[in-house]
Amino acid sequence: MTPVRMPGNSAARSLASARRDGIVYDNATLVALQRCARQLGAAPFEETH
């Protein structure tokens, strides 16, 4: 018997993982986010591990 997959199962697992482990951004994304934050006058942020 094949297990039934419900819509949203994968998304729910991804959200749970992100909540538990945080979200990892590649360097290019971090640079772009920091540039946008500066342009908007937002407080700077630092990458954490």
C-alpha positions as CSV (number, residue, x, y, z in Angstrom):
1,M,0.0,0.0,0.0
2,T,1.3,3.4,-0.9
3,P,1.2,6.1,1.7
4,V,-1.1,9.0,1.0
5,R,0.5,12.4,0.9
6,M,-1.5,15.4,1.9
7,P,-1.0,18.8,0.3
8,G,1.3,20.8,2.5
9,N,3.2,18.0,4.2
10,S,6.5,19.1,2.6
11,A,5.9,22.7,3.5
12,A,5.0,21.8,7.1
13,R,8.2,19.8,7.4
14,S,10.2,22.7,5.9
15,L,8.7,25.2,8.3
16,A,9.3,23.0,11.3
17,S,12.9,22.6,10.3
18,A,13.4,26.3,9.8
19,R,11.8,27.0,13.2
20,R,14.1,24.5,14.8
21,D,17.3,25.0,12.9
22,G,17.0,28.6,11.5
23,I,17.4,29.6,7.9
24,V,20.7,29.5,6.1
25,Y,21.3,32.1,3.4
26,D,24.1,32.0,0.9
27,N,26.6,34.9,0.9
28,A,25.1,36.6,-2.2
29,T,21.7,36.7,-0.5
30,L,23.2,38.1,2.7
31,V,25.0,40.8,0.8
32,A,21.8,41.8,-1.1
33,L,19.8,41.9,2.2
34,Q,22.4,44.0,3.9
35,R,22.5,46.4,0.9
36,C,18.7,46.7,1.0
37,A,18.7,47.2,4.8
38,R,21.2,50.1,4.4
39,Q,19.1,51.7,1.7
40,L,16.0,51.6,3.9
41,G,17.9,52.8,7.0
42,A,17.2,49.6,8.9
43,A,19.5,48.5,11.7
44,P,22.4,46.4,10.5
45,F,22.3,42.7,11.1
46,E,25.0,40.1,11.4
47,E,25.1,36.5,10.2
48,T,24.8,34.0,13.0
49,H,25.4,30.3,12.9
